Amino acid sequence: MDLSPLIAANARALRARKQLRQRHVAERGGIHRSVVSVIESGRRRITWEDTIALCRGLDCGVMDLLAGADPADLRDLHLR
């Protein structure tokens, strides 16, 4: 199960909805702006550390980034 594309799309949508620039998300999350860019573009497989940084930067929870995930995947991860 690769949830990277889903997390990338949700991060992009959350950032747009909150009207944040990638730079702001990066600063708040403690990562470089280029990391946010490659994550959102789908050019990087997202790590747990990336997920935590995105949550900090977007002021959201992990489940916000996993919105729309297959319920079976969430069960496998013991998140549902």
C-alpha positions in Angstrom: 0.0 0.0 0.0 1.5 3.3 -1.1 -0.5 6.2 0.5 2.0 8.8 -0.8 -0.3 10.0 -3.7 -3.2 10.4 -1.4 -1.3 12.2 1.2 0.2 14.5 -1.4 -3.2 15.4 -2.9 -4.7 16.0 0.6 -1.7 18.1 1.6 -2.0 20.2 -1.5 -5.8 20.6 -1.0 -5.4 21.5 2.7 -2.7 24.1 1.9 -4.9 25.7 -0.8 -7.9 25.7 1.5 -5.9 27.4 4.3 -4.3 29.7 1.7 -0.8 28.9 2.8 2.3 29.1 0.7 4.7 26.1 0.5 7.3 28.3 2.3 4.9 28.8 5.2 4.1 25.0 5.5 7.8 24.2 5.3 8.8 26.8 8.0 6.1 25.6 10.3 6.9 21.9 9.7 10.7 22.3 10.0 11.5 21.2 6.5 12.8 22.9 3.3 10.3 24.4 0.9 11.6 22.1 -1.9 10.6 19.1 0.2 7.0 20.4 0.3 7.1 20.9 -3.5 8.3 17.4 -4.3 5.9 15.8 -1.9 2.9 17.7 -3.3 4.0 16.9 -6.9 4.1 13.2 -6.1 7.9 13.0 -6.9 8.7 11.7 -3.5 7.6 8.7 -1.5 6.3 10.2 1.7 8.0 9.0 4.9 6.6 9.1 8.4 8.8 12.0 9.2 7.4 13.8 6.1 3.9 13.1 7.4 4.6 14.6 10.8 6.2 17.7 9.2 3.2 18.2 7.0 0.9 17.8 10.0 2.9 20.5 11.9 3.1 22.7 8.8 -0.6 22.4 7.9 -1.8 22.4 11.5 -3.8 19.2 10.9 -4.0 15.6 12.0 -2.7 12.5 10.3 -6.3 11.5 9.5 -6.7 14.7 7.6 -3.9 13.7 5.3 -5.3 10.2 5.0 -8.9 11.4 4.1 -10.3 9.1 1.4 -7.9 6.2 2.1 -9.3 2.7 1.6 -10.8 1.6 4.9 -8.9 -1.7 4.6 -5.6 0.2 4.5 -6.5 2.2 7.6 -7.5 -1.1 9.4 -4.1 -2.6 8.4 -2.4 0.4 10.0 -4.7 0.1 13.1 -6.1 3.6 12.4 -9.7 2.4 12.2 
